[in-house]
Amino acid sequence: MPDFHIYIGYREVSSWSLRAWLPLRKSGVAFEETLIRYRLPDHRQRLLEVSPSGKVPLLVHQRDGRMVKVWDSLAIGEYLADLFPEKQLWPKDPVARAFARSMAAEMHSGFKALREHLPMALLERRPKRIEDKDARADIARVDALWCEARDTWGKKDGGPWLFGHFTIADGMYAPIATRFRTYGVHLDSTCHNYMDAVLTDPDFRAWEAQAEKDPPQEPLPA
Ligand SMILES: N[C@@H](CCC(=O)N[C@@H](CS)C(=O)NCC(=O)O)C(=O)O
């Protein structure tokens, strides 16, 4: 049995689950995963029993005879970065690392309007004009962050990710790439290439392929 077990929510909409799952997958370790359908009463109960925060994602690691629980997407990324330094889940260069950490934290704590007006709907395509001023400002901010990271570090490193190779910052912004695809948000060409890199990544595609097989999610409570 693998030492790592991740608990996730509905793959189609649980952006926080994807944000933790992707760095785990990129770490290259074997892991088990359990989908918690937290809108069903018995799953809700299980979620509350297993997760200290009552939320997913949750990573459980059997480590030297102890069970380590790490909840919250960003904390899971940090834990993996500590465990697997060779994967450079944060960029090695301190200036790039500061930028990556800042943009990951900004995603973790901000972009309220973007979340509200462009909720993750991984398998849907419903282009629309974004009218909300704050949501448009959030989109412009993401665009600027992606372009700055790509132009300053990503392109020089040669890889397709924000800082060249995959980092936690890419995990944090992957759900945003899906939202831009769902709602037909147009970005300038540099960032469009980055979006393509996210959406065609084999690990991301594995998540999406499983989402297609998952049974439909239960409706939100009234
Ligand atoms: N800040 C948390 C957010 C976690 C979160 O809100 N998870 C949602 C699923 S995307 C959840 O567990 N919802 C179930 C509930 O609140 O009952 C993180 O970064 O992991």
The ligand as an ORCA input file, in Angstrom:
! r2SCAN-3c Opt
* xyz 0 1
  N      -8.215     26.840      1.672
  C      -8.571     25.451      1.413
  C      -9.927     25.406      0.748
  C     -10.510     24.001      0.772
  C     -11.975     23.962      0.315
  O     -12.693     24.973      0.392
  N     -12.404     22.773     -0.105
  C     -13.773     22.537     -0.546
  C     -13.781     21.745     -1.844
  S     -13.039     22.640     -3.180
  C     -14.481     21.684      0.490
  O     -13.882     20.855      1.143
  N     -15.806     21.843      0.610
  C     -16.589     21.005      1.442
  C     -17.233     21.756      2.532
  O     -16.862     22.913      2.785
  O     -18.151     21.197      3.123
  C      -7.455     24.810      0.564
  O      -6.640     25.544      0.013
  O      -7.343     23.584      0.505
*
